[in-house]
Amino acid sequence: MSAAATSPESVPPSGELPSTFDFAEYLKLSRDRVEMALDSSMGPERPESLRDAMRYSLLAGGKRLRPILCLAACELVGGSSELAMPTAVALEMIHTMSLIHDDLPAMDNDDLRRGRPTNHKVYGDAMAILAGDAMLSRAFEMVAVRSPNVPADRLLRVVGELALVSGAPGLVGGQVVDLESEGQAVDLETLEYIHLHKTAALLRACVVTGALIGGASDDQLQAMRTYANGIGLAFQIIDDILDVTASSEVLGKTAGKDLLADKTTYPKLLGLEASREKALQLVRESKAALEPWRNKAAPLLALADYVASRDC
Ligand code: GRG
């Protein structure tokens, strides 16, 4: 199928996607759009040293799964993904700043991210902390100041979602429990808490904020949350599996870190095969939540499969 046949403009007026939806093409077009928006979100600002450190990590590639989920959710409920793009960029900024901080010596202490030296290895610890801080603030600026044509009440709800996910009820809370659990005997309940907060919460915020901007009803938002909870946990289970099975070269980050840091992971608690089966089951449940949309949900359905089948 040609690129034009799967571009958002080509979706028939009924909103039904062609049954031969080309996911590879969709992913490529979406990534290109996101890359352009990320690039233009970082202007010629000062101080240059801070701008360089921010651009280094934000524009270092990555799968861009989070912004794409946001755009896809917005379109699914009938919104224009153009309107959701500043929020999609904000979500990638929150994700990237969390990676910068996660890699610091005081946290996971990693040298490699997205196939290149980590931010603090290039710019130093202090600049890496500040680049992450500035990126988090910029994320809120993208929504509150740089989202033209989105009704203010929707933006306010989006700001609320981003505040929750980037604070104690989300990434920070998950990271704290993760750090406190290193070297400890961790049960499945605690592991699930860590994964749901460190990883799944942001993926859920992507889908929910996209849907909010698109004008989703309460029922639609609930279906989105169910979808996102499943793929969020599945995403981190696959991450745990890849840490054991994939190379640093393919991952673009140091493989085998979990064993080294004596972290409890799904493969450690359940074994590789049972972990894989759990991820697949979660993805099946996620996809079931989108049944009301039938084939109009093709992008989010394919993104769910991608979460389970990814190799990096
Ligand atoms: C948000 C204020 C604030 C602080 C952050 C450091 C921290 C607190 C939280 C850690 C969050 C973290 C790094 C979770 C891991 C999530 C994860 C599996 C990341 C890898 O995501 P991919 O594979 O990476 O999508 P790419 O590079 O493809 O984007």
Boltz pocket constraint, residues with backbone or C-beta under 6 A from the ligand:
constraints:
  - pocket:
      binder: B
      contacts: [[A, 61], [A, 62], [A, 63], [A, 64], [A, 65], [A, 94], [A, 95], [A, 97], [A, 98], [A, 99], [A, 101], [A, 102], [A, 107], [A, 114], [A, 136], [A, 165], [A, 166], [A, 167], [A, 171], [A, 172], [A, 175], [A, 198], [A, 199], [A, 235], [A, 236], [A, 239], [A, 312]]
      max_distance: 6.0
